């Protein structure tokens, strides 16, 4: 978060198991539970962005590839990214 940006207060309801894990992580790292939740959200957003970039990289490779075997492999990888295993 940029130092000039004002934090926005949000309320979330966590399932009990998730709340226990957050509390445990906070205790282990000696930070607040809010800080742990922020770190987890940031990590999730970064992971989602990397996944999106990987998808577009594969789509570009598919468009540029002239090898049928490589095209099939890339299509299968794109399908896994889109629909899961």
Phi and psi in radians as a Rosetta constraint file:
Dihedral C 1 N 2 CA 2 C 2 CIRCULARHARMONIC -1.055 0.35
Dihedral N 2 CA 2 C 2 N 3 CIRCULARHARMONIC 2.534 0.35
Dihedral C 2 N 3 CA 3 C 3 CIRCULARHARMONIC -1.097 0.35
Dihedral N 3 CA 3 C 3 N 4 CIRCULARHARMONIC -0.416 0.35
Dihedral C 3 N 4 CA 4 C 4 CIRCULARHARMONIC -1.530 0.35
Dihedral N 4 CA 4 C 4 N 5 CIRCULARHARMONIC -0.231 0.35
Dihedral C 4 N 5 CA 5 C 5 CIRCULARHARMONIC -1.344 0.35
Dihedral N 5 CA 5 C 5 N 6 CIRCULARHARMONIC 2.338 0.35
Dihedral C 5 N 6 CA 6 C 6 CIRCULARHARMONIC -1.451 0.35
Dihedral N 6 CA 6 C 6 N 7 CIRCULARHARMONIC 2.253 0.35
Dihedral C 6 N 7 CA 7 C 7 CIRCULARHARMONIC -1.081 0.35
Dihedral N 7 CA 7 C 7 N 8 CIRCULARHARMONIC 2.592 0.35
Dihedral C 7 N 8 CA 8 C 8 CIRCULARHARMONIC -1.904 0.35
Dihedral N 8 CA 8 C 8 N 9 CIRCULARHARMONIC 2.222 0.35
Dihedral C 8 N 9 CA 9 C 9 CIRCULARHARMONIC -1.408 0.35
Dihedral N 9 CA 9 C 9 N 10 CIRCULARHARMONIC 2.262 0.35
Dihedral C 9 N 10 CA 10 C 10 CIRCULARHARMONIC -2.280 0.35
Dihedral N 10 CA 10 C 10 N 11 CIRCULARHARMONIC 2.615 0.35
Dihedral C 10 N 11 CA 11 C 11 CIRCULARHARMONIC -1.970 0.35
Dihedral N 11 CA 11 C 11 N 12 CIRCULARHARMONIC 2.391 0.35
Dihedral C 11 N 12 CA 12 C 12 CIRCULARHARMONIC -2.334 0.35
Dihedral N 12 CA 12 C 12 N 13 CIRCULARHARMONIC 2.579 0.35
Dihedral C 12 N 13 CA 13 C 13 CIRCULARHARMONIC -1.819 0.35
Dihedral N 13 CA 13 C 13 N 14 CIRCULARHARMONIC 2.161 0.35
Dihedral C 13 N 14 CA 14 C 14 CIRCULARHARMONIC -1.863 0.35
Dihedral N 14 CA 14 C 14 N 15 CIRCULARHARMONIC 2.485 0.35
Dihedral C 14 N 15 CA 15 C 15 CIRCULARHARMONIC -1.055 0.35
Dihedral N 15 CA 15 C 15 N 16 CIRCULARHARMONIC 2.593 0.35
Dihedral C 15 N 16 CA 16 C 16 CIRCULARHARMONIC -0.919 0.35
Dihedral N 16 CA 16 C 16 N 17 CIRCULARHARMONIC -0.711 0.35
Dihedral C 16 N 17 CA 17 C 17 CIRCULARHARMONIC -1.121 0.35
Dihedral N 17 CA 17 C 17 N 18 CIRCULARHARMONIC -0.730 0.35
Dihedral C 17 N 18 CA 18 C 18 CIRCULARHARMONIC -1.160 0.35
Dihedral N 18 CA 18 C 18 N 19 CIRCULARHARMONIC -0.740 0.35
Dihedral C 18 N 19 CA 19 C 19 CIRCULARHARMONIC -1.047 0.35
Dihedral N 19 CA 19 C 19 N 20 CIRCULARHARMONIC -0.706 0.35
Dihedral C 19 N 20 CA 20 C 20 CIRCULARHARMONIC -1.118 0.35
Dihedral N 20 CA 20 C 20 N 21 CIRCULARHARMONIC -0.720 0.35
Dihedral C 20 N 21 CA 21 C 21 CIRCULARHARMONIC -1.143 0.35
Dihedral N 21 CA 21 C 21 N 22 CIRCULARHARMONIC -0.712 0.35
Dihedral C 21 N 22 CA 22 C 22 CIRCULARHARMONIC -1.101 0.35
Dihedral N 22 CA 22 C 22 N 23 CIRCULARHARMONIC -0.792 0.35
Dihedral C 22 N 23 CA 23 C 23 CIRCULARHARMONIC -1.073 0.35
Dihedral N 23 CA 23 C 23 N 24 CIRCULARHARMONIC -0.736 0.35
Dihedral C 23 N 24 CA 24 C 24 CIRCULARHARMONIC -1.126 0.35
Dihedral N 24 CA 24 C 24 N 25 CIRCULARHARMONIC -0.770 0.35
Dihedral C 24 N 25 CA 25 C 25 CIRCULARHARMONIC -1.094 0.35
Dihedral N 25 CA 25 C 25 N 26 CIRCULARHARMONIC -0.738 0.35
Dihedral C 25 N 26 CA 26 C 26 CIRCULARHARMONIC -1.087 0.35
Dihedral N 26 CA 26 C 26 N 27 CIRCULARHARMONIC -0.751 0.35
Dihedral C 26 N 27 CA 27 C 27 CIRCULARHARMONIC -1.130 0.35
Dihedral N 27 CA 27 C 27 N 28 CIRCULARHARMONIC -0.761 0.35
Dihedral C 27 N 28 CA 28 C 28 CIRCULARHARMONIC -1.128 0.35
Dihedral N 28 CA 28 C 28 N 29 CIRCULARHARMONIC -0.680 0.35
Dihedral C 28 N 29 CA 29 C 29 CIRCULARHARMONIC -1.586 0.35
Dihedral N 29 CA 29 C 29 N 30 CIRCULARHARMONIC -0.057 0.35
Dihedral C 29 N 30 CA 30 C 30 CIRCULARHARMONIC 0.900 0.35
Dihedral N 30 CA 30 C 30 N 31 CIRCULARHARMONIC 0.897 0.35
Dihedral C 30 N 31 CA 31 C 31 CIRCULARHARMONIC -2.306 0.35
Dihedral N 31 CA 31 C 31 N 32 CIRCULARHARMONIC 3.005 0.35
Dihedral C 31 N 32 CA 32 C 32 CIRCULARHARMONIC -1.298 0.35
Dihedral N 32 CA 32 C 32 N 33 CIRCULARHARMONIC 2.769 0.35
Dihedral C 32 N 33 CA 33 C 33 CIRCULARHARMONIC -1.105 0.35
Dihedral N 33 CA 33 C 33 N 34 CIRCULARHARMONIC -0.632 0.35
Dihedral C 33 N 34 CA 34 C 34 CIRCULARHARMONIC -1.060 0.35
Dihedral N 34 CA 34 C 34 N 35 CIRCULARHARMONIC -0.735 0.35
Dihedral C 34 N 35 CA 35 C 35 CIRCULARHARMONIC -1.089 0.35
Dihedral N 35 CA 35 C 35 N 36 CIRCULARHARMONIC -0.712 0.35
Dihedral C 35 N 36 CA 36 C 36 CIRCULARHARMONIC -1.113 0.35
Dihedral N 36 CA 36 C 36 N 37 CIRCULARHARMONIC -0.763 0.35
Dihedral C 36 N 37 CA 37 C 37 CIRCULARHARMONIC -1.078 0.35
Dihedral N 37 CA 37 C 37 N 38 CIRCULARHARMONIC -0.754 0.35
Dihedral C 37 N 38 CA 38 C 38 CIRCULARHARMONIC -1.067 0.35
Dihedral N 38 CA 38 C 38 N 39 CIRCULARHARMONIC -0.794 0.35
Dihedral C 38 N 39 CA 39 C 39 CIRCULARHARMONIC -1.083 0.35
Dihedral N 39 CA 39 C 39 N 40 CIRCULARHARMONIC -0.722 0.35
Dihedral C 39 N 40 CA 40 C 40 CIRCULARHARMONIC -1.155 0.35
Dihedral N 40 CA 40 C 40 N 41 CIRCULARHARMONIC -0.707 0.35
Dihedral C 40 N 41 CA 41 C 41 CIRCULARHARMONIC -1.135 0.35
Dihedral N 41 CA 41 C 41 N 42 CIRCULARHARMONIC -0.792 0.35
Dihedral C 41 N 42 CA 42 C 42 CIRCULARHARMONIC -1.053 0.35
Dihedral N 42 CA 42 C 42 N 43 CIRCULARHARMONIC -0.753 0.35
Dihedral C 42 N 43 CA 43 C 43 CIRCULARHARMONIC -1.106 0.35
Dihedral N 43 CA 43 C 43 N 44 CIRCULARHARMONIC -0.698 0.35
Dihedral C 43 N 44 CA 44 C 44 CIRCULARHARMONIC -1.144 0.35
Dihedral N 44 CA 44 C 44 N 45 CIRCULARHARMONIC -0.722 0.35
Dihedral C 44 N 45 CA 45 C 45 CIRCULARHARMONIC -1.138 0.35
Dihedral N 45 CA 45 C 45 N 46 CIRCULARHARMONIC -0.703 0.35
Dihedral C 45 N 46 CA 46 C 46 CIRCULARHARMONIC -1.123 0.35
Dihedral N 46 CA 46 C 46 N 47 CIRCULARHARMONIC -0.726 0.35
Dihedral C 46 N 47 CA 47 C 47 CIRCULARHARMONIC -1.105 0.35
Dihedral N 47 CA 47 C 47 N 48 CIRCULARHARMONIC -0.714 0.35
Dihedral C 47 N 48 CA 48 C 48 CIRCULARHARMONIC -1.104 0.35
Dihedral N 48 CA 48 C 48 N 49 CIRCULARHARMONIC -0.705 0.35
Dihedral C 48 N 49 CA 49 C 49 CIRCULARHARMONIC -1.156 0.35
Dihedral N 49 CA 49 C 49 N 50 CIRCULARHARMONIC -0.731 0.35
Dihedral C 49 N 50 CA 50 C 50 CIRCULARHARMONIC -1.097 0.35
Dihedral N 50 CA 50 C 50 N 51 CIRCULARHARMONIC -0.677 0.35
Dihedral C 50 N 51 CA 51 C 51 CIRCULARHARMONIC -1.113 0.35
Dihedral N 51 CA 51 C 51 N 52 CIRCULARHARMONIC -0.719 0.35
Dihedral C 51 N 52 CA 52 C 52 CIRCULARHARMONIC -1.116 0.35
Dihedral N 52 CA 52 C 52 N 53 CIRCULARHARMONIC -0.784 0.35
Dihedral C 52 N 53 CA 53 C 53 CIRCULARHARMONIC -1.076 0.35
Dihedral N 53 CA 53 C 53 N 54 CIRCULARHARMONIC -0.724 0.35
Dihedral C 53 N 54 CA 54 C 54 CIRCULARHARMONIC -1.077 0.35
Dihedral N 54 CA 54 C 54 N 55 CIRCULARHARMONIC -0.743 0.35
Dihedral C 54 N 55 CA 55 C 55 CIRCULARHARMONIC -1.028 0.35
Dihedral N 55 CA 55 C 55 N 56 CIRCULARHARMONIC -0.845 0.35
Dihedral C 55 N 56 CA 56 C 56 CIRCULARHARMONIC -1.190 0.35
Dihedral N 56 CA 56 C 56 N 57 CIRCULARHARMONIC -0.601 0.35
Dihedral C 56 N 57 CA 57 C 57 CIRCULARHARMONIC -1.086 0.35
Dihedral N 57 CA 57 C 57 N 58 CIRCULARHARMONIC -0.779 0.35
Dihedral C 57 N 58 CA 58 C 58 CIRCULARHARMONIC -1.125 0.35
Dihedral N 58 CA 58 C 58 N 59 CIRCULARHARMONIC -0.704 0.35
Dihedral C 58 N 59 CA 59 C 59 CIRCULARHARMONIC -1.090 0.35
Dihedral N 59 CA 59 C 59 N 60 CIRCULARHARMONIC -0.715 0.35
Dihedral C 59 N 60 CA 60 C 60 CIRCULARHARMONIC -1.107 0.35
Dihedral N 60 CA 60 C 60 N 61 CIRCULARHARMONIC -0.762 0.35
Dihedral C 60 N 61 CA 61 C 61 CIRCULARHARMONIC -1.092 0.35
Dihedral N 61 CA 61 C 61 N 62 CIRCULARHARMONIC -0.672 0.35
Dihedral C 61 N 62 CA 62 C 62 CIRCULARHARMONIC -1.104 0.35
Dihedral N 62 CA 62 C 62 N 63 CIRCULARHARMONIC -0.742 0.35
Dihedral C 62 N 63 CA 63 C 63 CIRCULARHARMONIC -1.152 0.35
Dihedral N 63 CA 63 C 63 N 64 CIRCULARHARMONIC -0.548 0.35
Dihedral C 63 N 64 CA 64 C 64 CIRCULARHARMONIC -1.589 0.35
Dihedral N 64 CA 64 C 64 N 65 CIRCULARHARMONIC -0.274 0.35
Dihedral C 64 N 65 CA 65 C 65 CIRCULARHARMONIC -1.353 0.35
Dihedral N 65 CA 65 C 65 N 66 CIRCULARHARMONIC 2.462 0.35
Dihedral C 65 N 66 CA 66 C 66 CIRCULARHARMONIC -1.997 0.35
Dihedral N 66 CA 66 C 66 N 67 CIRCULARHARMONIC -0.071 0.35
Dihedral C 66 N 67 CA 67 C 67 CIRCULARHARMONIC -1.524 0.35
Dihedral N 67 CA 67 C 67 N 68 CIRCULARHARMONIC 2.101 0.35
Dihedral C 67 N 68 CA 68 C 68 CIRCULARHARMONIC -1.066 0.35
Dihedral N 68 CA 68 C 68 N 69 CIRCULARHARMONIC -0.696 0.35
Dihedral C 68 N 69 CA 69 C 69 CIRCULARHARMONIC -1.148 0.35
Dihedral N 69 CA 69 C 69 N 70 CIRCULARHARMONIC -0.740 0.35
Dihedral C 69 N 70 CA 70 C 70 CIRCULARHARMONIC -1.165 0.35
Dihedral N 70 CA 70 C 70 N 71 CIRCULARHARMONIC -0.699 0.35
Dihedral C 70 N 71 CA 71 C 71 CIRCULARHARMONIC -1.039 0.35
Dihedral N 71 CA 71 C 71 N 72 CIRCULARHARMONIC -0.745 0.35
Dihedral C 71 N 72 CA 72 C 72 CIRCULARHARMONIC -1.130 0.35
Dihedral N 72 CA 72 C 72 N 73 CIRCULARHARMONIC -0.737 0.35
Dihedral C 72 N 73 CA 73 C 73 CIRCULARHARMONIC -1.093 0.35
Dihedral N 73 CA 73 C 73 N 74 CIRCULARHARMONIC -0.741 0.35
Dihedral C 73 N 74 CA 74 C 74 CIRCULARHARMONIC -1.159 0.35
Dihedral N 74 CA 74 C 74 N 75 CIRCULARHARMONIC -0.710 0.35
Dihedral C 74 N 75 CA 75 C 75 CIRCULARHARMONIC -1.057 0.35
Dihedral N 75 CA 75 C 75 N 76 CIRCULARHARMONIC -0.729 0.35
Dihedral C 75 N 76 CA 76 C 76 CIRCULARHARMONIC -1.129 0.35
Dihedral N 76 CA 76 C 76 N 77 CIRCULARHARMONIC -0.708 0.35
Dihedral C 76 N 77 CA 77 C 77 CIRCULARHARMONIC -1.135 0.35
Dihedral N 77 CA 77 C 77 N 78 CIRCULARHARMONIC -0.741 0.35
Dihedral C 77 N 78 CA 78 C 78 CIRCULARHARMONIC -1.077 0.35
Dihedral N 78 CA 78 C 78 N 79 CIRCULARHARMONIC -0.694 0.35
Dihedral C 78 N 79 CA 79 C 79 CIRCULARHARMONIC -1.105 0.35
Dihedral N 79 CA 79 C 79 N 80 CIRCULARHARMONIC -0.722 0.35
Dihedral C 79 N 80 CA 80 C 80 CIRCULARHARMONIC -1.103 0.35
Dihedral N 80 CA 80 C 80 N 81 CIRCULARHARMONIC -0.738 0.35
Dihedral C 80 N 81 CA 81 C 81 CIRCULARHARMONIC -1.124 0.35
Dihedral N 81 CA 81 C 81 N 82 CIRCULARHARMONIC -0.650 0.35
Dihedral C 81 N 82 CA 82 C 82 CIRCULARHARMONIC -1.391 0.35
Dihedral N 82 CA 82 C 82 N 83 CIRCULARHARMONIC -0.797 0.35
Dihedral C 82 N 83 CA 83 C 83 CIRCULARHARMONIC -1.926 0.35
Dihedral N 83 CA 83 C 83 N 84 CIRCULARHARMONIC -0.103 0.35
Dihedral C 83 N 84 CA 84 C 84 CIRCULARHARMONIC 1.516 0.35
Dihedral N 84 CA 84 C 84 N 85 CIRCULARHARMONIC -3.131 0.35
